[in-house]
Amino acid sequence: MLLETIDTARDLGRLKTIAGVLIRHGLGDLVRRWGLADTLDRAGHRLHWEGAADLARLPPPVQLRKALEELGPTFVKLGQILAGRADLLSAEWIRELEQLHSQVPALPLEQLRPQLVQDLGAPPEEVFASFDPEPLAAASIAQVHRATLQDGTEVIVKIRRPGIDAIIEADLRLLERFAGIAEKQVPALKPYRPQNLVREFGRSLRRELDLAAECHNAERIATNLMPLGFVVIPAVHWEHTSARLNVQTLIQGTPGTDLARVEAEGMDKVLLAKRGAQAVMKMIVEDGFFHADPHPGNVFYLPDNRLAFIDFGMVGRLSSRRREELLQLLLGLVQRRPQAVADVLMDWAGAEANVQLNQLEAEIEEFVDQYHGTPLAQLSLGQMLTDVTAILREHSLALPADLALLIKAFISLEGMGRALDPDFHMAQEALPLLRQVVRARYQPKALASRGLQSLQRVFQLAEQLPHDISRLLRSARRGQLNINIEVQSLQRVGDQLDRAASRLSVALVIAALIIGSSIVMTVHSGPQLLGLPAFGLMGFVGAALGAFWLVRSIIRSRRHLDDE
């Protein structure tokens, strides 16, 4: 079955390598279960099963980590991402996968030279005033060399390993097929949507292969963080940068891994921890575009208690809607409001057919309520997020992919902060910014902007409605219309929908009155009332009355539901 979907010329060799590594590390059962052995046997490739018994005695998480390390960059990156998925894996698996590293032996410069000359247009010794043939660092995708530009600027030259893109593409094709087989053969995996997980991973890894995209990410984050004044992002030298090569200004500071040197140089570790939290929280909550891997190896501490971030190959993106949900979740956790946390997680999990919503909501409320009365300075926000996702895992629910990176970043940041300052508490640092963002959302300008957007969406829906009805009728005439109806207290549901529609209409009218009255208030001609334009004042009064009715209606409705 698998053989029919695999390009023999491109992928069978890599498939044999993967199967061999899995067998050597005691994971032969996966090879048999996925049909890899039969596939390779029919293709004329014989597998060697000798020696697997001894390795099979190792704990399964250790077997998996060792196999992933041997399989190379694609699988190492996959393991590193899974290490941040407390919603998918239990603690013992995560602890083992966190030990994965992508440090590999560096390639000699002579092996890189043909590609480097092609990308630079000349040998590196001619392009740069100096070029160190010994690598500064080496990883599975690229390695870094130190150099000096002709104007004397010290830079790092990041070079993608030759041929690595072809290996990764083959691995991604095979992973997609493995995910499809796993989803069919192991029903318990279906709620986690392994095929979607692999596709999202593939998009992320392909972006990381593009070293020019990494530089675009760096410049975007540098622009966003400029108002803070204490964050340094290495400058990009675009004249030497391409998809396989990038050149950035060398950051010379104290590595985030060398805390003894931080103390020896007299830096304020408490201030550094606070500033790191401010920078990452701004990226996440305000900008929706953040460094997804802020571990100590990607951070430098500079004089005047400044920070520098490097390596923007892995970034996270959050839509405005997701940021709004995240804001509610974080405030609910920090302020110990169980219902707010439950509401957000219900929205993320509500589409699942088999989830017991009442039970899940009760567990979330019980979890958050246990922190009631706990001082803010004693809360571990990273641990709370990990525990919440563990609850989701128990109900076979997976977080949206964009939030998995976010939680990983939170946990890494809190660990760095505690290393600098044992009294550092992410919740305490996050709360002022969260409140500031909430206040900004309710400024008149922001409210007016969202009101206009809502009106535009209503008008778009109204314009689309005739087309949708026409398409529905055409489907009905062709006999292609399927309607599934589940009737449960239909009259009650109809009444609730009718009340909801009435409230929505009133809310739209209120928004229109506020926007219209705001415009009228800027016009000083016409009748005046209390020194203000009469029509504008009347509009605001009407909006206030409508808002009062709306709030009263919602409160009465909730009391009615409670009585039932």
JOJOKA-V988166 format. One record per residue. N is the residue number from 0. OMEGA is omega in radians with two decimals (* if undefined). D_LAST is the distance of its C-alpha to the last C-alpha in Angstrom with 2 decimals. Layout:
N_OMEGA_D_LAST ; N_OMEGA_D_LAST
This chain:
0_-3.13_55.43 ; 1_-3.10_55.47 ; 2_-3.10_59.15 ; 3_-3.07_58.43 ; 4_-3.08_56.20 ; 5_3.06_58.52 ; 6_-3.02_61.41 ; 7_-3.06_64.26 ; 8_-3.03_66.55 ; 9_-2.84_64.08 ; 10_-3.05_61.66 ; 11_3.11_63.17 ; 12_3.12_65.27 ; 13_3.12_62.34 ; 14_3.11_60.28 ; 15_3.12_63.05 ; 16_-3.13_63.07 ; 17_-3.14_59.31 ; 18_3.14_59.53 ; 19_3.13_62.53 ; 20_3.13_60.84 ; 21_3.13_57.75 ; 22_-3.10_60.05 ; 23_-3.09_62.13 ; 24_3.00_59.10 ; 25_-3.13_57.77 ; 26_-3.13_55.18 ; 27_3.13_57.03 ; 28_3.08_54.04 ; 29_3.13_52.40 ; 30_3.13_55.64 ; 31_-3.06_55.55 ; 32_-3.11_51.82 ; 33_3.10_52.01 ; 34_-3.11_55.17 ; 35_-3.12_57.35 ; 36_3.13_60.13 ; 37_3.14_60.46 ; 38_-3.11_60.32 ; 39_3.12_63.09 ; 40_3.12_65.12 ; 41_3.14_65.18 ; 42_3.10_66.22 ; 43_3.12_69.11 ; 44_-3.12_67.73 ; 45_3.11_68.07 ; 46_3.12_65.84 ; 47_-3.07_67.17 ; 48_-3.09_64.97 ; 49_3.04_67.44 ; 50_-3.11_66.43 ; 51_-3.03_62.68 ; 52_-3.11_62.35 ; 53_-3.12_63.18 ; 54_-3.11_60.75 ; 55_3.12_58.01 ; 56_3.10_58.01 ; 57_3.07_56.58 ; 58_-3.10_52.83 ; 59_3.11_51.07 ; 60_3.12_49.99 ; 61_3.09_53.66 ; 62_-3.11_54.84 ; 63_-3.12_52.59 ; 64_-3.14_53.68 ; 65_3.12_57.34 ; 66_-3.13_56.99 ; 67_3.12_55.26 ; 68_-3.12_57.97 ; 69_-3.09_60.70 ; 70_3.00_59.12 ; 71_-2.89_59.49 ; 72_-3.10_57.72 ; 73_-3.06_55.04 ; 74_3.05_53.77 ; 75_3.11_54.21 ; 76_3.11_52.08 ; 77_3.11_49.44 ; 78_3.13_49.43 ; 79_3.10_49.20 ; 80_3.12_46.13 ; 81_3.12_44.51 ; 82_3.11_45.27 ; 83_-3.07_42.70 ; 84_3.08_39.95 ; 85_3.09_38.03 ; 86_-3.12_35.27 ; 87_-3.02_37.81 ; 88_3.11_40.13 ; 89_-3.00_40.02 ; 90_-3.09_41.91 ; 91_3.10_45.13 ; 92_-3.12_45.58 ; 93_3.13_44.89 ; 94_-3.13_47.36 ; 95_-3.12_50.05 ; 96_3.09_49.46 ; 97_3.12_49.63 ; 98_3.12_53.27 ; 99_3.07_54.10 ; 100_-3.11_56.67 ; 101_3.09_58.41 ; 102_-3.14_61.74 ; 103_3.11_64.51 ; 104_3.14_68.29 ; 105_3.05_69.48 ; 106_3.02_71.54 ; 107_-3.10_75.14 ; 108_-3.11_75.67 ; 109_3.08_78.05 ; 110_3.13_75.24 ; 111_-2.96_73.23 ; 112_-3.12_76.24 ; 113_3.12_76.36 ; 114_-3.11_72.72 ; 115_3.11_73.16 ; 116_3.12_76.31 ; 117_-3.10_74.62 ; 118_-3.13_71.68 ; 119_-3.08_73.84 ; 120_-3.14_76.70 ; 121_3.08_79.23 ; 122_-3.09_79.64 ; 123_3.13_77.50 ; 124_3.10_80.71 ; 125_-3.10_81.66 ; 126_-3.08_78.27 ; 127_3.07_77.64 ; 128_3.02_80.08 ; 129_-3.14_79.19 ; 130_-3.09_77.02 ; 131_-3.14_76.39 ; 132_3.12_76.74 ; 133_-3.08_74.90 ; 134_3.06_71.10 ; 135_3.12_69.06 ; 136_3.14_66.07 ; 137_3.08_65.22 ; 138_-3.01_61.96 ; 139_-3.10_61.11 ; 140_-3.06_60.78 ; 141_3.00_63.30 ; 142_-2.96_65.80 ; 143_3.05_66.85 ; 144_3.12_70.38 ; 145_-3.13_71.63 ; 146_3.09_73.84 ; 147_3.09_75.33 ; 148_-3.12_75.43 ; 149_3.12_78.71 ; 150_3.09_77.71 ; 151_3.14_77.17 ; 152_3.10_73.37 ; 153_-3.04_72.18 ; 154_2.92_69.59 ; 155_3.13_67.91 ; 156_-3.11_68.37 ; 157_-3.01_65.53 ; 158_3.09_66.79 ; 159_-3.12_64.70 ; 160_-3.13_66.18 ; 161_3.07_68.17 ; 162_-3.08_66.57 ; 163_-3.12_63.25 ; 164_3.14_61.34 ; 165_3.12_62.60 ; 166_-3.12_61.53 ; 167_3.12_58.04 ; 168_3.09_57.63 ; 169_3.14_58.70 ; 170_-3.12_56.26 ; 171_3.09_53.35 ; 172_-3.14_54.21 ; 173_3.13_54.28 ; 174_3.11_51.06 ; 175_3.12_49.22 ; 176_3.08_50.61 ; 177_-3.12_49.77 ; 178_3.10_46.17 ; 179_3.12_45.94 ; 180_-3.13_47.42 ; 181_-3.12_45.19 ; 182_-3.14_42.04 ; 183_-3.01_43.20 ; 184_-3.14_44.56 ; 185_-3.09_41.93 ; 186_-3.12_38.43 ; 187_-3.14_36.93 ; 188_-3.02_38.41 ; 189_3.13_36.81 ; 190_-3.13_33.62 ; 191_3.08_36.05 ; 192_-3.09_37.88 ; 193_3.13_41.40 ; 194_3.08_43.10 ; 195_3.13_41.19 ; 196_-3.13_41.98 ; 197_3.13_45.68 ; 198_3.11_45.79 ; 199_3.09_44.31 ; 200_3.13_46.77 ; 201_3.11_49.60 ; 202_3.14_48.90 ; 203_-3.09_48.86 ; 204_3.10_52.07 ; 205_3.07_53.90 ; 206_-3.13_53.14 ; 207_3.10_54.51 ; 208_-3.11_57.69 ; 209_-3.07_58.38 ; 210_3.05_60.07 ; 211_3.09_60.25 ; 212_3.07_56.46 ; 213_-3.14_56.30 ; 214_3.05_58.46 ; 215_3.09_56.28 ; 216_-3.12_53.31 ; 217_-3.11_55.44 ; 218_3.12_56.41 ; 219_3.13_52.88 ; 220_3.10_51.65 ; 221_3.11_54.78 ; 222_-3.11_53.99 ; 223_-3.06_50.38 ; 224_-3.10_51.48 ; 225_-3.13_54.50 ; 226_-3.12_52.82 ; 227_3.06_52.38 ; 228_-3.10_56.17 ; 229_3.14_56.34 ; 230_3.13_55.60 ; 231_3.06_58.48 ; 232_-3.10_58.17 ; 233_3.12_61.43 ; 234_-3.13_63.05 ; 235_3.07_63.56 ; 236_-2.96_67.05 ; 237_-3.12_66.32 ; 238_3.14_69.96 ; 239_-3.01_69.86 ; 240_3.09_66.25 ; 241_-3.09_65.14 ; 242_-3.08_62.68 ; 243_-3.02_64.79 ; 244_2.95_65.96 ; 245_-3.11_64.81 ; 246_-3.11_66.70 ; 247_3.11_65.04 ; 248_-3.14_66.43 ; 249_3.05_66.88 ; 250_3.12_64.61 ; 251_-3.13_66.73 ; 252_3.13_64.68 ; 253_3.14_63.39 ; 254_3.13_61.32 ; 255_3.12_57.82 ; 256_-3.05_58.93 ; 257_-3.08_61.76 ; 258_3.10_60.08 ; 259_3.12_63.34 ; 260_3.08_65.03 ; 261_-3.13_62.19 ; 262_-3.12_62.87 ; 263_-3.12_66.65 ; 264_3.02_66.57 ; 265_3.12_64.74 ; 266_3.14_61.58 ; 267_-3.05_58.50 ; 268_3.10_56.17 ; 269_3.13_53.23 ; 270_3.11_53.65 ; 271_3.12_54.04 ; 272_3.13_50.73 ; 273_-3.11_48.95 ; 274_3.07_50.65 ; 275_3.11_49.80 ; 276_3.13_46.10 ; 277_-3.10_46.33 ; 278_-3.10_48.10 ; 279_3.12_45.74 ; 280_3.09_42.58 ; 281_3.12_44.10 ; 282_-3.03_44.87 ; 283_-2.96_41.35 ; 284_-3.09_39.06 ; 285_-2.97_41.30 ; 286_-3.11_43.53 ; 287_-3.14_41.55 ; 288_-2.93_44.88 ; 289_3.02_45.86 ; 290_-3.02_48.41 ; 291_-3.10_46.64 ; 292_-3.06_49.14 ; 293_3.11_49.93 ; 294_-3.04_51.60 ; 295_3.13_54.63 ; 296_-3.13_57.11 ; 297_-3.10_55.90 ; 298_3.03_56.13 ; 299_3.07_59.26 ; 300_-3.03_59.68 ; 301_3.07_62.21 ; 302_-3.08_64.17 ; 303_3.08_62.40 ; 304_3.04_59.26 ; 305_3.12_58.43 ; 306_3.03_56.75 ; 307_3.05_57.68 ; 308_3.08_55.56 ; 309_3.04_57.30 ; 310_-3.11_56.54 ; 311_3.10_53.92 ; 312_-3.14_53.99 ; 313_3.12_50.36 ; 314_3.09_47.97 ; 315_3.13_44.24 ; 316_3.11_42.60 ; 317_3.08_39.13 ; 318_3.14_37.85 ; 319_3.12_36.40 ; 320_-3.14_32.91 ; 321_3.10_33.44 ; 322_3.10_34.78 ; 323_3.11_31.68 ; 324_3.13_29.52 ; 325_3.13_32.09 ; 326_3.11_32.06 ; 327_-3.13_28.33 ; 328_-3.10_28.82 ; 329_3.10_31.87 ; 330_3.10_30.46 ; 331_3.12_27.37 ; 332_-3.06_29.81 ; 333_-3.10_32.27 ; 334_3.12_29.85 ; 335_3.09_27.76 ; 336_-3.03_24.42 ; 337_-3.05_22.68 ; 338_3.13_19.88 ; 339_3.09_22.65 ; 340_-3.12_24.61 ; 341_-3.12_21.79 ; 342_-3.13_20.98 ; 343_-3.11_24.68 ; 344_3.05_25.19 ; 345_3.11_22.20 ; 346_-3.14_23.99 ; 347_-3.05_27.20 ; 348_-2.97_25.87 ; 349_-3.10_23.25 ; 350_-3.10_25.90 ; 351_-3.02_26.60 ; 352_-2.97_25.61 ; 353_-3.08_25.61 ; 354_3.06_24.06 ; 355_-3.00_21.15 ; 356_-3.11_19.22 ; 357_3.14_16.74 ; 358_3.13_19.82 ; 359_3.14_21.92 ; 360_-3.14_19.56 ; 361_-3.14_19.33 ; 362_3.14_23.15 ; 363_3.13_23.78 ; 364_3.13_21.74 ; 365_-3.14_23.60 ; 366_-3.09_26.87 ; 367_-3.08_26.62 ; 368_3.13_25.35 ; 369_3.12_28.53 ; 370_-3.13_30.52 ; 371_-3.12_28.79 ; 372_3.10_31.70 ; 373_3.12_34.31 ; 374_-3.11_36.94 ; 375_-3.09_37.07 ; 376_-3.14_40.66 ; 377_-3.14_39.73 ; 378_2.99_37.33 ; 379_-3.06_38.74 ; 380_3.12_37.01 ; 381_3.13_38.84 ; 382_3.12_37.80 ; 383_3.11_34.14 ; 384_3.11_34.28 ; 385_-3.13_36.08 ; 386_3.12_33.51 ; 387_3.14_30.60 ; 388_3.07_32.55 ; 389_3.07_33.30 ; 390_3.10_29.59 ; 391_-3.13_29.49 ; 392_3.14_32.59 ; 393_3.12_31.02 ; 394_3.12_28.44 ; 395_3.10_31.36 ; 396_-3.14_30.48 ; 397_3.05_33.26 ; 398_2.93_33.35 ; 399_-3.00_34.64 ; 400_-3.09_38.44 ; 401_-3.12_38.89 ; 402_3.10_36.72 ; 403_3.08_38.66 ; 404_-3.11_41.81 ; 405_-3.12_40.01 ; 406_3.08_38.85 ; 407_3.12_42.39 ; 408_3.11_43.82 ; 409_-3.10_41.57 ; 410_3.11_42.65 ; 411_-3.11_46.31 ; 412_-3.13_46.19 ; 413_3.09_44.70 ; 414_3.09_47.39 ; 415_-3.14_50.13 ; 416_-3.14_48.89 ; 417_3.11_48.86 ; 418_3.11_52.36 ; 419_-3.05_53.63 ; 420_-3.12_51.80 ; 421_3.14_50.28 ; 422_-3.14_48.10 ; 423_3.11_46.72 ; 424_-3.07_42.93 ; 425_-3.13_41.48 ; 426_-3.12_38.19 ; 427_3.13_40.19 ; 428_-3.05_42.31 ; 429_-3.00_39.50 ; 430_3.13_37.23 ; 431_3.14_39.59 ; 432_3.12_40.04 ; 433_3.13_36.34 ; 434_3.12_35.73 ; 435_3.14_38.73 ; 436_3.11_37.46 ; 437_3.13_34.05 ; 438_-3.13_35.94 ; 439_-3.12_38.17 ; 440_-3.09_35.29 ; 441_2.97_34.24 ; 442_-3.11_37.76 ; 443_-3.12_38.26 ; 444_3.14_40.45 ; 445_3.11_37.97 ; 446_3.13_35.11 ; 447_3.14_37.43 ; 448_3.14_38.50 ; 449_3.09_34.99 ; 450_3.09_34.23 ; 451_3.11_37.35 ; 452_3.12_36.50 ; 453_3.11_33.09 ; 454_3.12_34.87 ; 455_3.12_37.47 ; 456_3.11_34.95 ; 457_3.14_33.36 ; 458_3.11_36.87 ; 459_3.09_37.74 ; 460_3.13_34.76 ; 461_3.12_35.80 ; 462_-3.08_39.36 ; 463_-3.02_38.37 ; 464_3.13_36.09 ; 465_3.13_39.03 ; 466_-3.14_40.64 ; 467_3.13_37.51 ; 468_3.12_37.05 ; 469_-3.14_40.77 ; 470_3.11_40.62 ; 471_-3.14_37.62 ; 472_3.11_39.63 ; 473_3.10_42.73 ; 474_3.13_40.87 ; 475_-3.14_39.58 ; 476_-3.14_43.15 ; 477_3.14_44.50 ; 478_-3.10_41.98 ; 479_-3.09_40.60 ; 480_3.10_37.02 ; 481_-3.13_34.47 ; 482_3.08_30.81 ; 483_-3.08_28.22 ; 484_3.04_24.83 ; 485_-3.04_21.88 ; 486_3.04_19.44 ; 487_-3.11_15.85 ; 488_-3.01_13.41 ; 489_-3.12_16.18 ; 490_-3.13_15.14 ; 491_3.11_11.85 ; 492_3.13_14.14 ; 493_3.10_16.72 ; 494_3.14_14.74 ; 495_3.11_13.85 ; 496_-3.14_17.55 ; 497_3.11_18.72 ; 498_3.14_17.02 ; 499_3.13_18.38 ; 500_3.12_21.76 ; 501_3.14_21.88 ; 502_3.12_21.30 ; 503_3.12_23.90 ; 504_3.13_26.32 ; 505_-3.14_25.99 ; 506_3.11_26.51 ; 507_3.11_29.62 ; 508_3.12_30.93 ; 509_3.13_30.51 ; 510_3.14_32.38 ; 511_3.12_35.06 ; 512_-3.13_35.48 ; 513_-3.12_35.93 ; 514_-3.13_38.45 ; 515_-3.14_40.27 ; 516_3.10_40.46 ; 517_3.12_41.77 ; 518_-3.11_44.54 ; 519_-3.11_45.34 ; 520_3.12_45.66 ; 521_3.14_48.57 ; 522_-3.02_50.48 ; 523_3.08_52.37 ; 524_3.11_53.73 ; 525_-3.09_52.09 ; 526_-3.11_50.56 ; 527_3.08_49.61 ; 528_-3.07_47.00 ; 529_3.11_47.23 ; 530_-3.12_49.69 ; 531_3.09_47.32 ; 532_-3.02_47.13 ; 533_-3.07_45.19 ; 534_3.10_43.43 ; 535_3.13_42.30 ; 536_3.12_40.98 ; 537_3.11_39.13 ; 538_3.12_37.57 ; 539_3.10_36.28 ; 540_3.11_34.91 ; 541_3.12_33.10 ; 542_3.14_31.69 ; 543_3.11_30.51 ; 544_3.11_28.77 ; 545_3.13_27.12 ; 546_3.11_25.99 ; 547_3.12_24.58 ; 548_-3.10_22.57 ; 549_3.13_21.35 ; 550_-3.14_20.24 ; 551_3.13_18.56 ; 552_-3.14_16.68 ; 553_-3.14_15.50 ; 554_3.13_14.45 ; 555_-3.14_12.50 ; 556_3.13_10.76 ; 557_3.10_9.89 ; 558_-3.14_8.68 ; 559_3.12_6.40 ; 560_3.12_5.10 ; 561_3.14_5.37 ; 562_3.14_3.79 ; 563_*_0.00
